[in-house]
């Protein structure tokens, strides 16, 4: 069992994306001197359990534990990290949340999608379990979507709007940037440059955030994007900006457990970032941050 308060939780289902997520946890674990916990959750079989003997389920669990241990041993030899394994039975998202709470995990790193082939096209499907984990997790969740990632974190993208809640991501971004020696790129977007009041508000906020980040000793760039397109949300603007930059290795977004808060970082828009981004996304909630206001 991994030491309490000193671990990163990695849900493993033996699919490619979950194994890529495991690889993405190595640098973070080394920098923070954390162990890794590989967790497999056997979904509740419900009424079907009555069709199988206890021996069948015991044999299955043993095989899963052996497979996890094989992966863990490879990681130990490759990285020198402490790695433990767990197998639990129940609802996948519920068990991930419970284990993270019991172990007081610092982060959860998990794959965020599966692949569905439709003829020649491959469509990204955002996992329902990942979505539920992000909403209920007791710690920040880093979701992995793409197959190829930079070994480290050169730049962190921090999208902001005018709400107070979104500014709470800044402290977490500073914390992560200091770990990796990253630059933070703060960006916001405006649909119409003719709206002078909103333009001025966003410009002032960006400069305040930039100054706050730099006062913490972290290099920061800030940019206000003017969109003349027909986008109905910031999501395509954010992802296009990240793609054009070419050196962003983490996007930090704010999520809420309550759906009564801001539109941008909950529900469909947050899901779209998580579903569409090839760049790893860190989702944080206000309680993750121990936030104190930087601006009156």
C-alpha positions as CSV (number, residue, x, y, z in Angstrom):
1,X,0.0,0.0,0.0
2,X,1.3,3.4,-0.9
3,X,2.1,5.8,2.0
4,X,-0.8,8.0,2.9
5,X,-0.6,11.6,1.7
6,X,2.3,10.8,-0.6
7,X,1.0,9.4,-3.8
8,X,-0.5,9.8,-7.3
9,X,-3.5,7.6,-8.1
10,X,-3.5,6.1,-11.6
11,X,-6.7,4.2,-12.6
12,X,-5.6,1.4,-15.0
13,X,-7.9,-0.5,-17.3
14,X,-5.1,-1.9,-19.5
15,X,-6.2,0.1,-22.5
16,X,-3.7,2.2,-24.4
17,X,-4.8,5.6,-23.0
18,X,-4.6,4.5,-19.4
19,X,-1.0,3.2,-19.9
20,X,-0.1,6.5,-21.6
21,X,-1.5,8.3,-18.5
22,X,0.7,6.2,-16.3
23,X,3.8,7.3,-18.3
24,X,2.7,10.9,-18.0
25,X,2.8,10.6,-14.2
26,X,6.5,9.7,-13.9
27,X,7.9,13.2,-14.0
28,X,5.3,14.6,-11.6
29,X,6.0,11.8,-9.2
30,X,9.8,12.3,-9.4
31,X,9.5,16.1,-8.9
32,X,7.2,15.8,-5.9
33,X,8.8,12.6,-4.5
34,X,5.5,10.8,-4.7
35,X,4.7,7.1,-5.1
36,X,2.3,5.7,-7.7
37,X,-0.8,3.7,-6.9
38,X,-2.1,1.6,-9.8
39,X,-5.8,1.0,-9.4
40,X,-8.1,-1.4,-11.3
41,X,-11.8,-1.3,-10.5
42,X,-13.8,-4.4,-11.4
43,X,-17.2,-3.0,-12.2
44,X,-20.1,-4.4,-10.1
45,X,-21.4,-7.4,-11.9
46,X,-24.9,-7.0,-10.3
47,X,-27.2,-9.9,-10.9
48,X,-24.7,-11.6,-13.2
49,X,-22.6,-12.4,-10.2
50,X,-25.0,-15.1,-9.2
51,X,-24.1,-17.0,-12.4
52,X,-20.5,-17.4,-11.4
53,X,-18.8,-19.1,-8.4
54,X,-16.7,-17.3,-5.8
55,X,-13.7,-19.2,-7.3
56,X,-14.3,-17.6,-10.7
57,X,-14.2,-14.1,-9.3
58,X,-11.2,-14.9,-7.1
59,X,-9.3,-16.3,-10.1
60,X,-10.2,-13.2,-12.1
61,X,-9.0,-10.9,-9.3
62,X,-5.7,-12.8,-9.0
63,X,-5.1,-12.5,-12.7
64,X,-5.8,-8.8,-12.6
65,X,-3.4,-8.3,-9.7
66,X,-0.7,-10.3,-11.5
67,X,-1.1,-8.1,-14.6
68,X,-1.0,-4.9,-12.5
69,X,2.1,-6.2,-10.7
70,X,3.9,-6.9,-14.0
71,X,3.2,-3.3,-15.1
72,X,4.3,-2.0,-11.6
73,X,7.6,-3.9,-11.7
74,X,8.4,-2.5,-15.2
75,X,7.8,1.0,-13.9
76,X,9.9,0.4,-10.8
77,X,12.9,-0.7,-12.9
78,X,12.4,2.1,-15.5
79,X,11.9,5.0,-13.0
80,X,13.0,3.9,-9.6
81,X,9.7,5.0,-8.2
82,X,7.7,3.3,-5.5
83,X,4.7,1.6,-7.1
84,X,1.9,-0.3,-5.5
85,X,-1.2,-1.9,-6.9
86,X,-4.9,-2.2,-5.8
87,X,-7.9,-4.0,-7.1
88,X,-11.4,-3.0,-6.0
89,X,-14.9,-4.0,-6.9
90,X,-17.7,-1.5,-7.4
91,X,-18.7,1.5,-9.6
92,X,-15.5,2.7,-11.3
93,X,-15.9,6.4,-10.6
94,X,-17.0,5.8,-7.0
95,X,-14.1,3.6,-6.2
96,X,-11.6,5.9,-7.7
97,X,-13.0,8.7,-5.6
98,X,-13.0,6.6,-2.4
99,X,-9.4,5.4,-2.9
100,X,-8.2,9.0,-3.6
101,X,-9.9,10.1,-0.3
102,X,-8.6,7.1,1.7
103,X,-5.0,7.6,0.4
104,X,-5.3,11.4,0.4
105,X,-3.8,11.4,-3.1
106,X,-2.1,14.5,-4.4
107,X,-3.3,14.0,-8.0
108,X,-5.3,11.6,-10.1
109,X,-3.8,11.0,-13.5
110,X,-6.1,9.1,-15.9
111,X,-7.0,8.6,-19.5
112,X,-10.0,10.6,-20.6
113,X,-11.4,8.8,-23.7
114,X,-11.7,5.7,-25.7
115,X,-11.5,5.4,-29.5
116,X,-14.4,4.4,-31.7
117,X,-13.7,3.5,-35.3
118,X,-16.4,4.5,-37.8
119,X,-15.2,3.5,-41.3
120,X,-12.0,5.5,-41.9
121,X,-12.8,8.0,-39.2
122,X,-11.8,7.8,-35.5
123,X,-14.1,9.7,-33.2
124,X,-13.1,10.8,-29.7
125,X,-15.4,9.7,-27.0
126,X,-15.0,11.3,-23.6
127,X,-15.3,8.8,-20.9
128,X,-18.3,9.0,-18.5
129,X,-16.2,7.7,-15.6
130,X,-13.6,10.3,-16.2
131,X,-16.2,13.0,-16.2
132,X,-17.7,11.8,-12.9
133,X,-14.2,11.5,-11.3
134,X,-13.4,15.0,-12.3
135,X,-16.6,16.4,-10.8
136,X,-16.2,14.5,-7.5
137,X,-12.5,14.0,-7.0
138,X,-10.9,15.3,-3.7
139,X,-7.8,16.4,-5.6
140,X,-6.8,17.8,-9.0
141,X,-7.3,15.5,-11.9
142,X,-5.0,15.4,-14.9
143,X,-6.8,13.8,-17.9
144,X,-4.8,12.4,-20.8
145,X,-6.3,12.4,-24.2
146,X,-3.5,12.2,-26.9
147,X,-1.0,9.5,-27.6
148,X,2.1,11.7,-27.8
149,X,3.3,14.2,-25.1
150,X,6.4,16.2,-24.3
151,X,8.5,14.8,-21.5
152,X,8.0,17.6,-19.1
153,X,6.0,20.8,-19.1
154,X,7.4,23.8,-21.0
155,X,4.4,26.0,-20.9
156,X,1.0,26.0,-19.1
157,X,-2.0,27.5,-20.7
158,X,-4.3,29.4,-18.3
159,X,-7.6,30.5,-20.0
160,X,-9.4,33.2,-18.0
161,X,-12.7,35.1,-18.3
162,X,-14.2,37.8,-16.1
163,X,-15.5,35.6,-13.3
164,X,-13.9,35.5,-9.9
165,X,-14.0,31.7,-9.9
166,X,-11.7,31.3,-12.9
167,X,-9.0,33.4,-11.3
168,X,-8.6,30.8,-8.6
169,X,-6.7,28.6,-11.0
170,X,-3.8,31.0,-10.9
171,X,-2.3,29.7,-7.6
172,X,-2.4,26.1,-8.9
173,X,-0.8,27.1,-12.1
174,X,2.0,28.9,-10.2
175,X,2.5,25.8,-8.1
176,X,2.8,23.5,-11.1
177,X,5.0,26.0,-13.1
178,X,7.5,26.1,-10.2
179,X,7.7,22.4,-10.1
180,X,8.5,22.1,-13.8
181,X,10.2,25.4,-14.4
182,X,7.4,26.3,-16.8
183,X,6.2,29.5,-18.3
184,X,2.5,30.4,-17.8
185,X,0.7,31.6,-20.9
186,X,-2.5,33.5,-19.8
187,X,-5.1,34.1,-22.5
188,X,-8.6,35.4,-22.8
189,X,-10.8,36.1,-25.7
190,X,-13.3,38.7,-26.8
191,X,-15.8,38.3,-29.6
192,X,-16.2,42.0,-30.5
193,X,-13.5,44.6,-30.2
194,X,-16.4,47.2,-30.4
195,X,-17.4,46.4,-26.8
196,X,-14.9,48.7,-25.2
197,X,-16.0,48.1,-21.6
198,X,-15.5,44.3,-21.8
199,X,-12.2,44.7,-23.7
200,X,-10.8,47.1,-21.1
201,X,-11.9,44.8,-18.2
202,X,-10.3,41.7,-19.8
203,X,-7.1,43.7,-20.6
204,X,-6.8,44.9,-17.0
205,X,-7.5,41.5,-15.6
206,X,-4.8,39.9,-17.8
207,X,-2.3,42.5,-16.7
208,X,-3.1,42.0,-13.1
209,X,-2.8,38.2,-13.3
210,X,0.4,38.5,-15.3
211,X,1.9,40.8,-12.6
212,X,0.8,38.5,-9.8
213,X,2.4,35.4,-11.5
214,X,5.6,37.3,-12.1
215,X,5.7,38.5,-8.5
216,X,5.7,34.8,-7.6
217,X,8.9,34.3,-9.6
218,X,7.3,32.6,-12.6
219,X,7.7,33.8,-16.2
220,X,4.4,34.8,-17.8
221,X,3.0,35.9,-21.1
222,X,-0.5,37.3,-21.5
223,X,-2.6,37.7,-24.6
224,X,-6.1,38.9,-25.4
225,X,-7.4,37.2,-28.5
226,X,-10.0,39.0,-30.7
227,X,-12.2,36.6,-32.5
228,X,-14.3,37.6,-35.5
229,X,-15.6,34.1,-36.0
230,X,-18.9,32.5,-35.2
231,X,-17.7,30.6,-32.1
232,X,-20.4,30.2,-29.4
233,X,-17.9,29.4,-26.7
234,X,-14.2,30.0,-25.8
235,X,-13.4,26.3,-26.4
236,X,-12.4,26.4,-30.1
237,X,-10.5,29.6,-29.5
238,X,-8.6,28.1,-26.6
239,X,-7.7,24.9,-28.5
240,X,-6.8,26.7,-31.7
241,X,-4.5,29.1,-29.7
242,X,-2.9,26.1,-27.9
243,X,-2.3,24.3,-31.2
244,X,-0.8,27.4,-32.8
245,X,1.6,28.0,-29.9
246,X,3.1,24.5,-30.4
247,X,4.8,24.4,-27.0
248,X,1.9,24.1,-24.5
249,X,2.1,20.9,-22.4
250,X,-0.7,21.5,-19.9
251,X,-4.0,23.3,-19.8
252,X,-5.5,24.2,-16.5
253,X,-9.3,24.6,-16.2
254,X,-11.7,25.2,-13.4
255,X,-14.5,22.8,-12.8
256,X,-17.3,23.0,-10.2
257,X,-19.2,20.4,-8.4
258,X,-22.3,22.6,-8.5
259,X,-23.9,23.2,-11.9
260,X,-25.3,26.6,-10.8
261,X,-22.0,28.4,-11.3
262,X,-20.3,29.8,-14.3
263,X,-21.2,28.4,-17.7
264,X,-17.8,28.3,-19.2
265,X,-16.0,25.8,-16.9
266,X,-18.9,23.5,-16.2
267,X,-21.1,21.2,-18.2
268,X,-20.6,21.0,-22.0
269,X,-17.8,23.5,-22.4
270,X,-15.5,21.9,-19.9
271,X,-16.4,18.5,-21.4
272,X,-15.5,19.8,-24.8
273,X,-12.0,20.9,-23.7
274,X,-11.5,17.5,-22.0
275,X,-12.8,15.6,-25.0
276,X,-11.1,17.5,-27.8
277,X,-7.7,18.6,-26.3
278,X,-4.7,16.5,-27.3
279,X,-2.8,18.4,-24.6
280,X,-3.1,17.1,-21.0
281,X,-5.8,19.0,-19.0
282,X,-5.6,19.6,-15.2
283,X,-9.1,20.1,-13.7
284,X,-9.2,21.8,-10.3
285,X,-12.1,22.8,-8.0
286,X,-12.0,25.8,-5.6
287,X,-11.5,23.5,-2.6
288,X,-8.3,22.2,-4.2
289,X,-6.6,25.6,-4.1
290,X,-6.7,27.1,-0.6
291,X,-7.3,30.3,-2.6
292,X,-6.9,33.8,-1.3
293,X,-7.9,36.7,-3.5
294,X,-5.1,38.4,-5.4
295,X,-7.3,41.3,-6.4
296,X,-9.8,43.3,-4.4
